[in-house]
């Protein structure tokens, strides 16, 4: 029985895409939409990118794209990939290929015309589906049945697929988080556990990119559980080993119930200890961006907030510290309290306190200290250590007074301080 995505795929009606497919299929050549666009359409999920597989060689793809008035960019020509911008949308167009040689990180490929060989070199059955221009789905590896069962399965021998690129271990859990149900495929799970040491061959950037995608799934908790069972999580994230991943369940539930946007970095914070030194090591090892490393470190440095803390006291801590760090702390505390509140009335009160403080922290704006060094200089202060000390003391008084003293009051205090 043939399956079609016609009528279910708005992107398939794009006239520029249809022109590109037609151009690549002229003169005995073939072209089909490949991979994620077909998979997501069959699963009723949104489609971000539409990629194409073709029998045209890369140079011919470039020639035909230009002839149609499209813009070809040789983004990965050595692997047969040309990015064609058609109607303002980029499409990765890749020549059918087979792996000639792999080393666990990259592959040397040969171009071909065999659709089954092209499908069999891919990682998972659900990623090896093609669709003709009319929407007819071409399944050469049993991907449709696996989509219907919400089953993630390697194509062929899992160990062989993993040895071609060890990143597929992390991709196994990432795709399971996004598309799988029940238990992961047993053979795939065993292969990931046996070959986990191969992850050490991967660049830090690839590992973090894959982890971040996994942590962005609607609910990554089951995938993280199986990663821990296979010792894969400890391999790539040793900081989580003694801390545990239990908090992730409460966090994802809070996200759903309270309308929080899924936040991969907050989810990471839920499964690692708030230890600034270890978080800095983690950020350096996985090559976090400057912003990511800063946020992780500030979260670790921000001390825990008690649920009975007053808003005035929190304001002082927010001023002296990092607001995002405290917001992350409060979100995690609220999520944990909500879990306990199911059976503990005290935790219900705590959840109310954390909710109140989180709302305050989110709308809080840092006040500006009314005085500067120039104000003290105008009062006759000589630039130097004493001026700086007076300014710091006045700011501390201002903070402790709830930011209430105005500029005039502070200038009077400054004049008194200069007289002593």
C-alpha positions as CSV (number, residue, x, y, z in Angstrom):
1,X,0.0,0.0,0.0
2,X,1.4,3.4,-1.0
3,X,1.5,6.3,1.4
4,X,1.2,9.9,0.4
5,X,1.8,13.2,2.2
6,X,-0.1,15.2,-0.5
7,X,-2.7,17.3,1.3
8,X,-0.8,17.1,4.6
9,X,2.3,19.0,3.5
10,X,1.8,22.7,2.8
11,X,5.5,23.0,2.0
12,X,5.0,20.6,-0.9
13,X,2.8,23.0,-2.7
14,X,5.6,25.7,-2.8
15,X,6.0,26.6,-6.5
16,X,9.7,27.2,-6.2
17,X,10.3,23.8,-4.6
18,X,8.3,22.1,-7.3
19,X,10.3,23.9,-10.0
20,X,13.5,22.9,-8.3
21,X,12.4,19.2,-8.1
22,X,11.3,19.3,-11.7
23,X,14.6,20.8,-12.9
24,X,16.6,18.2,-11.0
25,X,14.5,15.4,-12.5
26,X,14.9,16.3,-16.2
27,X,16.8,14.1,-18.7
28,X,16.5,10.8,-16.8
29,X,17.7,12.2,-13.5
30,X,15.6,11.9,-10.3
31,X,15.0,14.1,-7.3
32,X,13.0,13.6,-4.1
33,X,12.4,15.3,-0.8
34,X,14.4,13.4,1.8
35,X,14.6,13.0,5.6
36,X,13.1,15.2,8.3
37,X,10.4,17.0,6.2
38,X,8.9,13.6,5.2
39,X,9.2,12.2,8.8
40,X,7.7,15.2,10.5
41,X,4.8,15.5,8.1
42,X,3.9,11.8,8.7
43,X,4.2,12.4,12.4
44,X,2.0,15.5,12.3
45,X,4.9,17.8,13.4
46,X,6.1,21.1,12.0
47,X,8.7,21.2,9.3
48,X,11.6,23.6,9.4
49,X,13.8,22.5,6.5
50,X,13.1,20.8,3.3
51,X,16.1,18.8,2.0
52,X,16.4,17.1,-1.4
53,X,18.2,14.0,-2.6
54,X,19.0,13.7,-6.3
55,X,20.9,11.6,-8.8
56,X,22.4,14.7,-10.3
57,X,26.1,15.2,-9.5
58,X,26.9,18.4,-7.5
59,X,28.2,20.3,-10.6
60,X,25.0,19.4,-12.5
61,X,22.9,20.5,-9.5
62,X,24.6,23.9,-9.6
63,X,24.1,24.2,-13.3
64,X,20.4,23.3,-13.2
65,X,19.7,25.6,-10.2
66,X,21.3,28.5,-12.0
67,X,19.3,27.8,-15.1
68,X,16.1,28.1,-13.1
69,X,17.2,31.5,-11.7
70,X,17.9,30.0,-8.2
71,X,21.1,30.6,-6.2
72,X,23.3,27.6,-5.6
73,X,25.9,27.7,-2.7
74,X,28.5,24.9,-2.5
75,X,28.1,24.4,1.3
76,X,29.3,20.8,1.3
77,X,30.3,20.0,-2.2
78,X,32.9,17.4,-1.2
79,X,30.0,15.4,0.3
80,X,27.7,16.1,-2.5
81,X,25.7,18.9,-0.9
82,X,24.7,22.1,-2.6
83,X,22.4,24.6,-0.8
84,X,20.0,26.0,-3.3
85,X,18.1,29.2,-2.4
86,X,14.8,29.0,-4.2
87,X,12.1,31.6,-3.6
88,X,14.1,32.9,-0.6
89,X,14.2,29.5,1.1
90,X,17.4,27.4,1.4
91,X,17.2,23.7,0.4
92,X,20.1,21.3,0.9
93,X,20.4,19.3,-2.3
94,X,22.6,16.2,-1.9
95,X,23.6,13.7,-4.5
96,X,22.8,10.1,-3.7
97,X,25.9,8.5,-2.1
98,X,27.4,5.6,-0.3
99,X,30.1,5.7,2.5
100,X,33.4,4.4,1.2
101,X,35.4,4.9,4.4
102,X,34.5,6.0,7.9
103,X,36.5,6.7,11.0
104,X,33.8,7.3,13.6
105,X,33.7,11.1,13.0
106,X,33.6,11.7,9.2
107,X,33.0,9.7,6.1
108,X,34.5,9.6,2.6
109,X,31.7,9.1,0.1
110,X,31.1,8.0,-3.5
111,X,28.2,9.3,-5.5
112,X,25.7,7.0,-7.1
113,X,22.2,6.4,-8.4
114,X,21.0,3.7,-6.1
115,X,18.2,5.0,-3.8
116,X,18.4,1.9,-1.5
117,X,22.1,2.3,-0.9
118,X,21.5,6.0,-0.1
119,X,18.8,5.1,2.4
120,X,20.9,2.4,4.0
121,X,23.8,4.7,4.7
122,X,21.5,6.9,6.9
123,X,21.2,6.5,10.7
124,X,17.6,5.6,11.5
125,X,14.7,4.2,9.5
126,X,12.5,7.2,10.2
127,X,15.1,9.5,8.7
128,X,15.5,7.5,5.5
129,X,12.2,8.3,3.9
130,X,11.8,10.1,0.6
131,X,8.8,11.8,-1.1
132,X,8.3,12.3,-4.8
133,X,7.1,15.7,-6.0
134,X,3.5,14.5,-6.0
135,X,3.8,13.4,-2.3
136,X,4.2,9.7,-2.8
137,X,6.4,8.4,0.0
138,X,9.2,6.0,-0.9
139,X,10.2,3.7,2.0
140,X,13.1,1.4,1.4
141,X,14.0,0.5,5.0
142,X,10.7,0.1,7.0
143,X,10.5,3.6,8.2
144,X,6.8,4.1,7.9
145,X,6.0,1.1,10.2
146,X,8.5,2.5,12.7
147,X,6.8,5.9,12.6
148,X,3.4,4.4,13.2
149,X,4.8,2.5,16.2
150,X,6.8,5.5,17.4
151,X,9.8,3.3,17.3
152,X,13.4,4.5,16.8
153,X,15.5,1.9,15.1
154,X,18.9,2.0,13.5
155,X,19.1,0.9,9.8
156,X,20.8,-2.5,9.6
157,X,23.3,-3.4,12.3
158,X,23.3,-0.7,15.1
159,X,27.0,-1.2,15.9
160,X,28.0,-0.8,12.3
161,X,26.0,2.4,12.1
162,X,27.5,3.8,15.3
163,X,31.1,2.9,14.2
164,X,30.6,5.1,11.1
165,X,29.9,8.1,13.4
166,X,29.9,7.9,17.2
167,X,27.6,11.0,17.3
168,X,24.8,8.6,16.4
169,X,24.9,7.4,20.0
170,X,23.7,10.8,21.1
171,X,21.4,11.1,18.1
172,X,19.7,7.8,19.1
173,X,18.7,9.3,22.5
174,X,17.9,12.7,21.0
175,X,15.5,11.3,18.3
176,X,14.0,9.0,20.9
177,X,13.3,12.0,23.1
178,X,11.5,13.8,20.2
179,X,9.8,10.9,18.4
180,X,10.0,7.6,20.4
181,X,7.5,6.0,22.8
182,X,7.8,3.2,25.3
183,X,11.2,1.6,25.6
184,X,14.1,2.3,23.2
185,X,15.0,-0.4,20.7
186,X,16.8,-3.0,22.7
187,X,19.6,-3.7,20.1
188,X,20.2,0.0,19.6
189,X,20.4,0.6,23.3
190,X,22.9,-2.2,23.8
191,X,25.0,-1.0,21.0
192,X,25.1,2.5,22.4
193,X,26.2,1.2,25.8
194,X,28.9,-1.0,24.3
195,X,30.4,1.7,22.1
196,X,30.0,4.7,24.4
197,X,33.8,5.2,24.7
198,X,33.8,6.2,21.1
199,X,32.1,9.5,22.1
200,X,35.6,10.6,23.2
201,X,36.5,11.0,19.5
202,X,33.9,13.6,18.9
203,X,34.5,17.4,19.1
204,X,33.0,19.2,22.1
205,X,30.9,21.4,19.8
206,X,29.2,18.4,18.3
207,X,28.5,16.8,21.7
208,X,27.0,20.0,23.2
209,X,25.0,20.7,20.0
210,X,23.4,17.3,20.2
211,X,22.8,17.4,24.0
212,X,21.2,20.8,23.6
213,X,18.8,19.5,20.9
214,X,17.9,16.5,23.2
215,X,17.3,18.9,26.1
216,X,15.0,21.0,23.9
217,X,12.6,18.1,23.3
218,X,9.1,18.5,24.8
219,X,10.0,15.9,27.5
220,X,13.5,14.6,27.5
221,X,13.2,12.8,30.9
222,X,12.7,9.3,29.4
223,X,15.6,9.7,27.1
224,X,17.8,10.9,29.9
225,X,16.8,7.9,32.0
226,X,17.9,5.5,29.3
227,X,21.1,7.5,28.7
228,X,21.9,7.0,32.4
229,X,21.0,3.3,32.3
230,X,23.4,2.9,29.4
231,X,26.1,4.9,31.1
232,X,26.1,7.3,28.1
233,X,25.0,10.3,30.3
234,X,27.9,9.8,32.7
235,X,30.3,9.5,29.8
236,X,29.4,12.9,28.3
237,X,28.1,14.6,31.5
238,X,30.0,13.1,34.4
239,X,28.8,16.0,36.6
240,X,25.3,14.4,36.6
241,X,26.5,11.1,38.0
242,X,26.1,11.6,41.7
243,X,23.5,14.4,41.4
244,X,20.9,12.4,39.5
245,X,18.2,13.3,37.0
246,X,15.1,13.1,39.1
247,X,14.4,16.8,39.1
248,X,13.9,16.8,35.3
249,X,10.4,15.2,35.7
250,X,9.1,18.0,38.0
251,X,10.6,20.7,35.8
252,X,9.0,19.4,32.6
253,X,5.7,19.2,34.4
254,X,6.0,22.7,35.7
255,X,6.8,23.9,32.2
256,X,3.6,22.4,30.9
257,X,1.4,23.5,33.7
258,X,2.8,27.0,34.0
259,X,3.5,27.8,30.4
260,X,7.2,28.0,30.6
261,X,9.2,27.8,27.4
262,X,11.4,24.7,27.2
263,X,14.8,25.9,28.2
264,X,17.7,23.4,27.5
265,X,20.1,25.3,29.8
266,X,17.6,25.3,32.7
267,X,17.1,21.6,32.2
268,X,20.8,21.0,32.3
269,X,20.9,22.9,35.6
270,X,18.3,20.5,36.9
271,X,20.6,17.5,36.5
272,X,24.0,18.9,37.6
273,X,25.2,20.3,41.0
274,X,25.3,24.0,41.6
275,X,29.1,24.0,42.0
276,X,30.7,27.0,40.3
277,X,34.1,25.4,39.8
278,X,32.6,22.2,38.3
279,X,30.2,24.3,36.1
280,X,33.1,26.3,34.8
281,X,35.0,23.0,34.0
282,X,31.8,21.7,32.3
283,X,31.4,24.9,30.2
284,X,35.0,24.8,29.1
285,X,34.9,21.1,28.3
286,X,31.8,21.3,26.1
287,X,32.9,24.7,24.6
288,X,29.8,26.6,25.8
289,X,29.2,30.0,24.3
290,X,30.2,33.0,26.5
291,X,26.6,33.6,27.4
292,X,25.9,30.0,28.2
293,X,29.0,29.7,30.4
294,X,28.1,32.9,32.2
295,X,24.6,31.8,32.9
296,X,25.6,28.4,34.2
297,X,28.2,29.9,36.5
298,X,25.9,32.6,37.8
299,X,23.3,30.1,38.6
300,X,25.8,28.1,40.6
301,X,27.0,31.2,42.4
302,X,23.5,32.4,43.3
303,X,22.6,31.1,46.7
304,X,19.4,29.3,47.3
305,X,16.4,31.5,48.1
306,X,14.1,30.4,51.0
307,X,10.3,30.5,50.2
308,X,9.6,32.9,53.1
309,X,12.1,35.5,51.8
310,X,10.5,38.9,51.6
311,X,10.4,40.7,48.2
312,X,12.5,43.5,49.8
313,X,15.2,41.1,50.8
314,X,15.1,39.4,47.4
315,X,15.5,42.8,45.7
316,X,18.7,43.4,47.6
317,X,20.1,40.0,46.6
318,X,19.1,40.6,43.0
319,X,20.9,43.9,43.0
320,X,24.1,42.4,44.3
321,X,23.9,39.3,42.2
322,X,22.8,38.0,38.8
323,X,19.0,38.1,38.2
324,X,19.0,35.3,35.7
325,X,20.9,33.1,38.2
326,X,18.2,33.8,40.8
327,X,15.4,33.3,38.3
328,X,16.9,29.9,37.4
329,X,17.2,28.9,41.1
330,X,13.6,30.0,41.8
331,X,12.2,28.1,38.8
332,X,14.0,24.9,39.9
333,X,12.9,25.3,43.5
334,X,9.3,26.0,42.5
335,X,9.3,22.9,40.2
336,X,10.7,20.7,43.0
337,X,8.2,22.1,45.6
338,X,5.3,21.4,43.3
339,X,6.3,17.7,43.1
340,X,6.4,17.4,46.9
341,X,3.2,19.4,47.3
342,X,1.2,16.5,46.0
343,X,1.6,14.8,49.5
344,X,3.0,17.6,51.7
345,X,1.0,20.7,52.7
346,X,4.2,22.4,53.8
347,X,5.6,22.0,50.3
348,X,2.4,23.5,49.0
349,X,3.1,26.7,51.0
350,X,6.7,26.6,49.8
351,X,5.5,26.4,46.2
352,X,3.3,29.5,46.8
353,X,6.3,31.4,48.2
354,X,8.6,30.4,45.3
355,X,5.9,31.4,42.8
356,X,5.5,34.8,44.4
357,X,9.3,35.4,44.5
358,X,9.7,34.2,40.9
359,X,7.0,36.6,39.7
360,X,8.7,39.5,41.5
361,X,12.2,38.6,40.1
362,X,10.9,38.4,36.6
363,X,9.4,41.9,36.7
364,X,12.2,43.4,38.8
365,X,14.3,46.2,37.2
366,X,17.6,47.1,38.7
367,X,17.6,50.6,40.2
368,X,20.4,53.0,39.4
369,X,22.4,54.2,42.4
370,X,21.9,58.1,42.3
371,X,25.5,59.1,43.1
372,X,28.7,59.0,41.1
373,X,32.3,59.8,41.9
374,X,31.9,63.2,40.2
375,X,29.2,64.1,42.8
376,X,31.7,63.6,45.7
377,X,34.4,65.5,43.8
378,X,32.0,68.4,43.5
379,X,31.7,68.3,47.3
380,X,35.5,68.6,47.6
381,X,36.5,65.0,47.8
382,X,39.9,64.2,46.4
383,X,40.0,61.3,43.9
384,X,41.5,58.2,45.5
385,X,40.8,55.2,47.7
386,X,38.8,57.2,50.3
387,X,36.4,58.5,47.7
388,X,35.8,55.0,46.4
389,X,35.3,53.7,50.0
390,X,32.7,56.4,50.8
391,X,30.8,55.7,47.6
392,X,30.7,52.0,48.3
393,X,29.5,52.6,51.9
394,X,26.8,55.0,50.7
395,X,25.6,52.4,48.1
396,X,25.5,49.7,50.8
397,X,23.4,52.0,53.0
398,X,21.1,52.8,50.1
399,X,20.7,49.1,49.3
400,X,20.0,48.2,53.0
401,X,17.4,51.0,53.1
402,X,15.5,49.3,50.3
403,X,16.8,51.8,47.6
404,X,14.6,54.5,49.3
405,X,17.1,57.3,50.0
406,X,17.0,59.9,47.2
407,X,19.9,61.8,45.6
408,X,19.5,64.8,48.0
409,X,19.6,62.5,51.1
410,X,22.7,60.7,49.8
411,X,24.5,63.9,49.0
412,X,23.9,65.1,52.6
413,X,25.3,61.7,53.9
414,X,28.3,62.1,51.5
415,X,29.0,65.6,52.9
416,X,28.9,64.3,56.5
417,X,31.2,61.4,55.5
418,X,33.8,63.8,54.0
419,X,33.9,65.9,57.1
420,X,34.9,62.9,59.3
